[in-house]
Amino acid sequence: MPHASRRFTTARAQVDPQTKYTLEEGIGLVKKLATAKFDETVEMAVKLGIDPKFSDQAVRGTCVLPFGTGKVVRVLVFARGDKAEEARRAGADHVGDDDLAENIQKGWMDFDVVIATPDMMKVVGKLGRVLGPRGLMPNPKTGTVTNDVAAAVAESKGGKIAFRTDKAGNINAPIGKASFEQKALEENAVAFLDKVMQLRPSAAKGRYLLTVAVASTMGPGVHLDVNDVRTRLH
């Protein structure tokens, strides 16, 4: 088992594992402990009271963070004709059809989000084995299969994140960068948690929001007080 670095050990010593921090305290602590030589991403981890064995209890959705993710998002759009021009005008990094599909099949993956118009799904469908495992397959539920490509590109560039529960009922999502202002990270966190709460499956029983934690890329996890978090949701 690899040894923790001295920097991580020092940071972890400043987090009380028995304490459930308020959202403000927790994010403040994460920012303080993000001492890597690069601008670390701040992630939120949520455990939900669902039974992931049942498909009707899976939680999947998207959220536009009010202050963005701090990441430069490379958007690829499968479209033809006027829709292709719309995508280019909206700022898409790559626009095309069969040519893009061929490049992807050869191993090219220089993009973060894939959007497609409905008529292009016959082409995109062939890429399921490549895009699916990476979470890049366009899907109407996440707004990435749409005729309104301009809006989809703008949202992706502006801070839209996609998330889904894993096999244990957990969701992990970025809520910004450690360099963000404290209030910006707090508002991004609230926007994300609001969306998760809105997506509560009707089949889920009992407590829904079980645990919430935040951490930076190279920092230790900080557990939040779920009751405090709930009071901040709209």
JOSUL-V394544 format. One record per residue. N is the residue number from 1. PHI is phi in whole degrees, 0 to 359 (NA if undefined). OMEGA is omega in degrees with one decimal (* if undefined). D_CENTER is the distance of its C-alpha to the mean C-alpha in whole Angstrom. Layout:
N&PHI&OMEGA&D_CENTER / N&PHI&OMEGA&D_CENTER
This chain:
1&NA&-176.9&29 / 2&293&179.2&28 / 3&280&176.1&29 / 4&289&179.0&26 / 5&291&178.5&27 / 6&297&-179.8&29 / 7&297&-179.7&27 / 8&293&179.6&24 / 9&299&178.1&27 / 10&295&179.9&28 / 11&293&-178.3&25 / 12&297&-179.8&25 / 13&294&-179.2&28 / 14&268&178.5&27 / 15&250&178.5&25 / 16&278&-176.9&27 / 17&295&-179.2&26 / 18&269&-175.9&28 / 19&265&171.4&26 / 20&255&-173.3&23 / 21&277&171.3&23 / 22&292&179.5&22 / 23&302&-180.0&19 / 24&297&179.7&21 / 25&296&-176.3&22 / 26&296&-179.8&19 / 27&291&176.5&17 / 28&299&179.8&21 / 29&291&178.3&21 / 30&299&178.2&18 / 31&299&-179.3&19 / 32&297&-174.8&23 / 33&270&178.7&22 / 34&277&-172.7&20 / 35&249&178.4&23 / 36&293&-177.0&22 / 37&279&176.2&23 / 38&231&-178.7&20 / 39&282&-174.2&17 / 40&291&173.2&15 / 41&280&174.8&11 / 42&261&-178.3&11 / 43&243&175.9&9 / 44&245&178.3&9 / 45&244&-176.8&11 / 46&235&173.0&12 / 47&253&-175.4&15 / 48&253&178.0&16 / 49&275&178.1&20 / 50&234&173.5&20 / 51&255&-174.1&21 / 52&295&177.2&19 / 53&291&-177.1&22 / 54&256&-176.4&22 / 55&297&-178.8&20 / 56&282&175.5&21 / 57&248&177.3&19 / 58&290&178.6&16 / 59&244&-178.8&13 / 60&213&179.4&11 / 61&186&178.0&9 / 62&227&180.0&8 / 63&209&174.4&8 / 64&265&-179.7&10 / 65&287&-175.8&10 / 66&302&-179.9&13 / 67&248&177.3&13 / 68&71&-178.4&11 / 69&260&-175.8&9 / 70&82&-177.9&12 / 71&252&173.0&11 / 72&282&-174.8&14 / 73&262&178.5&12 / 74&267&-174.0&15 / 75&252&175.6&15 / 76&250&-179.2&17 / 77&235&171.3&19 / 78&268&-178.9&22 / 79&198&177.8&24 / 80&230&172.7&28 / 81&59&-176.7&31 / 82&299&-179.3&30 / 83&294&176.8&26 / 84&294&177.9&26 / 85&295&176.6&28 / 86&302&-178.8&25 / 87&297&179.8&22 / 88&295&-179.9&24 / 89&295&-179.3&25 / 90&281&176.3&22 / 91&106&178.0&21 / 92&299&-178.1&19 / 93&280&-179.7&20 / 94&221&179.2&21 / 95&225&178.8&23 / 96&176&179.7&25 / 97&218&-176.1&26 / 98&297&-179.4&28 / 99&296&177.8&28 / 100&294&-179.9&24 / 101&300&-180.0&25 / 102&295&179.2&27 / 103&297&179.7&26 / 104&295&178.4&23 / 105&296&178.7&25 / 106&273&176.4&27 / 107&112&-179.9&24 / 108&286&-177.0&22 / 109&221&-175.3&19 / 110&274&-178.7&18 / 111&198&-177.5&15 / 112&245&-177.3&11 / 113&223&176.6&11 / 114&240&178.2&14 / 115&240&179.6&16 / 116&216&170.6&19 / 117&283&-176.5&22 / 118&306&-177.5&24 / 119&290&-179.4&27 / 120&266&-175.3&25 / 121&291&174.6&23 / 122&294&177.8&27 / 123&284&-176.6&26 / 124&292&-178.0&22 / 125&304&-179.7&23 / 126&288&-177.1&25 / 127&260&-175.7&22 / 128&306&-177.8&20 / 129&291&179.4&21 / 130&269&-175.2&20 / 131&280&-176.2&16 / 132&304&-178.5&16 / 133&299&-179.7&15 / 134&266&-179.8&13 / 135&71&-175.3&11 / 136&252&-177.3&12 / 137&291&178.3&15 / 138&301&-176.5&15 / 139&211&179.3&15 / 140&301&-177.6&17 / 141&293&179.3&15 / 142&257&177.0&12 / 143&77&-178.3&14 / 144&260&165.8&14 / 145&244&-171.4&18 / 146&199&172.3&20 / 147&273&178.2&23 / 148&270&-174.0&21 / 149&293&-179.3&20 / 150&299&179.3&20 / 151&294&-179.4&18 / 152&296&178.6&15 / 153&294&-179.0&16 / 154&299&179.1&16 / 155&295&-179.1&13 / 156&296&178.8&11 / 157&290&-172.9&13 / 158&270&176.1&13 / 159&123&177.7&9 / 160&281&176.3&8 / 161&242&174.7&4 / 162&247&-178.2&5 / 163&214&177.1&5 / 164&199&178.0&9 / 165&287&174.9&11 / 166&268&-175.4&13 / 167&292&180.0&17 / 168&256&180.0&17 / 169&84&179.9&15 / 170&255&172.5&13 / 171&234&173.8&9 / 172&239&-177.7&7 / 173&212&176.1&4 / 174&284&177.6&5 / 175&237&176.9&7 / 176&138&-179.2&10 / 177&245&-179.7&13 / 178&299&179.9&16 / 179&283&179.9&18 / 180&298&171.1&17 / 181&297&-179.6&19 / 182&308&-176.8&19 / 183&296&178.6&19 / 184&296&177.6&16 / 185&295&178.8&14 / 186&298&-178.6&15 / 187&292&175.0&15 / 188&298&-179.8&11 / 189&297&-179.6&11 / 190&295&178.7&14 / 191&299&179.1&12 / 192&295&-178.5&9 / 193&294&175.3&12 / 194&303&-178.7&14 / 195&295&178.5&12 / 196&300&179.8&12 / 197&294&179.2&15 / 198&297&-175.7&16 / 199&268&-179.8&15 / 200&304&179.7&17 / 201&292&179.5&19 / 202&296&-179.1&23 / 203&280&-179.2&24 / 204&286&-178.2&22 / 205&246&176.7&25 / 206&75&-179.3&26 / 207&294&-177.4&23 / 208&261&-179.9&20 / 209&268&-173.4&18 / 210&271&179.2&19 / 211&220&176.9&18 / 212&223&178.4&15 / 213&219&175.9&15 / 214&231&178.5&13 / 215&198&171.6&14 / 216&266&-175.0&14 / 217&309&-175.5&14 / 218&250&-174.8&18 / 219&253&179.1&18 / 220&283&177.8&19 / 221&285&177.9&17 / 222&238&-177.4&19 / 223&277&-177.8&19 / 224&258&175.6&19 / 225&283&-176.0&22 / 226&300&179.4&20 / 227&296&176.9&23 / 228&295&179.0&23 / 229&300&-178.2&19 / 230&300&-177.6&20 / 231&294&-176.8&23 / 232&268&-177.5&20 / 233&280&-175.4&19 / 234&281&*&20
